[in-house]
């Protein structure tokens, strides 16, 4: 066994010397478990005497050393733009006393922060860190790590300590660990067979020890959750006392959601953009600036937490992202956050009502890790500003570095205004327009209101393009039925104009466009001139026409236009975008015209914040709108309850 | 043109204006961005020509409403500063008592010479554009709000409870230390300053938009408070908010 070969022994005195010589090296940041009141916390070590390796659990998990509670991502200067904050001078962390469940949690975080696009700040700190684990000596009352198979661990650490009375057995798990031990310790001995046996016995004891445990196998969790999604009463009963305080998720070693915020200096000319931990249990987590909150009840937020840990991450990565540390339950004042209680209740309920639950098949996971995330926006200049309605303005932008945006129709960008913040907008121009791109922005929140005060020549920041657009290639040769409601015309226009610029590649092109009142019509002249085109069929409608306005076309909601066009559902792809309420009705009517599910393409709006599938704000069930969308094929999301 | 700002006080201790006077080196940076035209605590000049009015204190008399309305007319932005102004503050404690008794307690046999009515926050009288909560407000949040307003931005004030900041600051929960804390229903933004110092949250920033008051009371009782005392915990700062519901 690998363990036997790499097992060493240090007397407790020599171990203290080892830690003290690490501390003495100023190029290292040595942290470890110390007492804090009646509890324990990881903190900077001044001496080995402060170490409390007999602790039960720390207040916060050690993830704070890779993903700190608050950190600066970029700095900015109005004169020179945004710049990523350098982590070059970050000292390597030597983290002493990490329990096996927290090591497993770090391994989960590694995958999450590297998936698709990797997070430079997390990785810089993580890669330079050394993890010195310790086998559990005292299990906290709420610990159920054994049930999650995380009470002990055989990998993921650089060194792993086991207390053997007057000495520590040290299992070397990496070259980094071996080098550290070589360089900073004295009197290291090879472990004897009896020591190795003692360690094995200790680990076996820990594995068998439980403070709390499931009444079923944890392998059932993903499938069981799947069968309980719709059981609203179950979730409402369990979350009745939820304070929406977020404690359960903030102390969780595998939670990674964050918020991004700007902090200008008082000069208002420079400042920082930082991120801070956020939580899906908090009331406004999924709220967008129009006021719509996509998870607006305690029960839906509470359910989301369990699903995220127990099902969504399992489906994406092949692991249930809970390590059984028990921090959530010991930090929940009304005592409703304990996963053991919830899942045991769920299991009992499933037996009672006779639901058969099989272990989930572990998905075939192919984690792609690609580019490093660039949090610093590029600078773009507003080259044209065209007011469209009382609240909407079209901005034509050009990147200052002369590069093309290079977007696909349907993709979005994050637009930054110095000191105010960042907000997502679908690009409204076609990629065939090369030098510049257009955004049509409605005045709603802080960023959008501020953008409206900017003038031609003013600068904004741009990140992106992000997400999946409409697959213009795949739509070639097809008849296209565009259905746009209100602001929904904005992302659709990028495809619509692309199609017009490549008109011969496509079949019939039909556009149905509706808004509330005539004065809210966007791209008025451009849109209404379509009526004169022979190669486009265009119909428009308003929900109502006030007496002082003129409207000679259809009056009624957007769905009233659908029966007015005759199309072949087998040859036609419907492309739908509008306010959240619109989708249900439009899709219902398209389906009643026999349009197949996979011929319906929608673009969704959520609170995209990071834009790269990390921060969690735009998540709809298992999908990230920013990364998996915003354009979705209806057949892929029809079974996703939070989508439409 | 630097925006002109003025400070006003109603029923309160002026502790929030004192926080501004205490800004030390940052006060110079602040004065680079705004022109102070009225600030009784630090200067004798006064002008009614201002863009932003900062108002401290709660409204406790009918005749003060007129002055508030005048400020609202003069200012394009009204900011309530400190608990008394933002949520009614501890002045609202008197709202639980008979107002005649309150007057007698305070003014004795001169009680008839004074008017009073239930204490209320500024926004119970005039529309308020921004809030700097806290008793007293913190300098940092005051500057955050000022910077936001100067940038033409609505200040972001958290709508989550103090627990969020407490957890980030890795505090031992006040309940674990035998304290009775109202942090789980109180609006964050103070960086959990009281708990950081080893005490508990008193609720000076008022409640979040949708507090789970029942659950909070049950928690207080579970940890050993009597039902009456648990209800009492909501009176110190939540008097106006609680009654409004």
Interface residues (C-beta under 8 A of the other chain):
Chain A: X36 X37 X38 X39 X41 X59 X60 X64 X69 X70 X240 X241 X242 X243 X244 X245 X246 X247 X250 X251 X261 X263 X264 X266 X267 X268 X276 X277 X279 X282 X283 X284 X298 X331 X333 X334 X419 X420 X421 X445 X446 X449 X450 X453
Chain B: X26 X29 X30 X32 X33 X143 X144 X147 X150 X151 X152 X153 X154 X156 X159 X160 X161 X163 X164 X167 X168 X169 X170 X171 X172 X173 X175 X176 X177 X183 X184 X185 X208 X209 X210 X211 X212 X214 X215 X216 X218 X219
